[in-house]
């Protein structure tokens, strides 16, 4: 009876374990799969003629002759639209005043929507914003914008609430010279845009143009690397020295116990508090930089990850067999030599793991850098400017782009591209940690 | 089997020497003179203070918190626990081999060269000579000469213990302390270590703590019997094992307790 019960409990526990792991894996998939599938869209997508025009105009990439030839092909499809515009304008002048008053604003809307879709009309004044100089660069967006030309979005209100209704514009302009515009956009959109599978790996390194409407996330990636590497540069030496002190030099007593609990408490402090502290201490009190800077952000992040580094290093040092230490001491090595030549090398795999995991954490943290380092306008920071200049960074700019940007809906591909890139950077760091650890451990084992 | 080596005087001498762990006295007022150039075995049941005594000679007990010593322990006439003693220098002169083989997770070469590198800036070929000599003295050279730069953790237990011996010999100590050096080894490896001890006798003063009375009888010239922190009897090994003066010694060596 007892035996049966024990076996049953064993099995129940195993089942619970499987369940927990399964739920975790499911959550992970649920988060990661969309991030990656949509994030890939920033790098691989169906790019239109306008994308190639933008690439040549803004980055000087692509073959001008081929683009010119393509532009000529595209012009054949687009020309009827502009001809219809001109014809309708004349027709409008001949119309009775009441009908003219009705159609003129609608015509203006159509012209604006077409400019959004195809880019500025030939011969028109060059727009001030770069985003208006080109039409839709991505086929997916182009089709949405084409619908905006074809249908007018209105809202129908009733007792139950409101409902979105799409009214075809073609009916409004039926019988006028503008009518062919709608049929040709519906029919020839592909010829007008010429979508083609486009691989854009330099999304990772390009600077962004006009608040991320075009270009890539290079400055953000570089900023993230600056901040996490800088944080490690500060946190690793401090953390390892502190861990060595705790493990090898400190005599257990109330002071050490207090310091230890301080470190543990520090690990539990919310990251936004670190951000505010960084602003108050590094920028306002120490004045390490005139304002936000990579330096201030890296210092703040260093504080944030310091407890993790200390604890990982302490555990790694504590796991070094006592016999190594005794062996070194018995040969006449002092405490310092013992630590430097025997204990640290043996503890290295554990310490490395702690470091790289902390680095992943530093790369992903948002709150600590909001007040100390991050700006939303993506200027690439040169290595010589890290002491004074603020930087964009993936974590913060992702948040900013998702919540505070003027065109949140249109830039989904950039948002997901950033998220996927950030996740990939962190995953790559963790993978590097695992490989490095295995390598060093193998060297130690022989 | 082995001739009586000439007694060249006392190398380590304890005078009313005690070691305490906190309040507990682990070694009580021991008077013991370890002769130079001979092998002295220290036997006794577990917890009798024999290892503690041995580890006092090179002050390895310093690593244990709350451990303190009283009385005198003279090494070459100088008090080991004197205030001016530099433990690094002391431990270079007093080599030690531990119960469990503890090679560092480094190459065989680096293990042996560890001590010399600590104490002097040696030229490369000088270091090579020291490493080879030490490994030859520890009877390990022939087995490892082709793989000096592989990791020492790949050695068998007996080889690792001989490597530890070579590592201790490489700093050219005056005395070798062995703390149950064969208790973790199989009989064959044990026999090799015992052979080595006999070979090294005369060149170094050797103090060996052992649980194995046959071992003490085989390799040592003098034997000290410790019991509950006290030195009960200290005499020539032959005498102690054949005509013990004390009843407790006789009880122990005949296996009535321990």
Interface residues (C-beta under 8 A of the other chain):
Chain A: X251 X252 X321 X323 X324 X325 X326 X327 X328 X329 X330 X331 X332 X333 X334 X337 X341 X342 X345 X346 X443 X444 X445 X446
Chain B: X58 X60 X63 X65 X87 X88 X89 X90 X91 X92 X95 X96 X98 X100 X102 X103 X104 X105 X106 X114 X115 X118 X119 X150 X151 X152 X153 X154 X164 X167 X168 X171
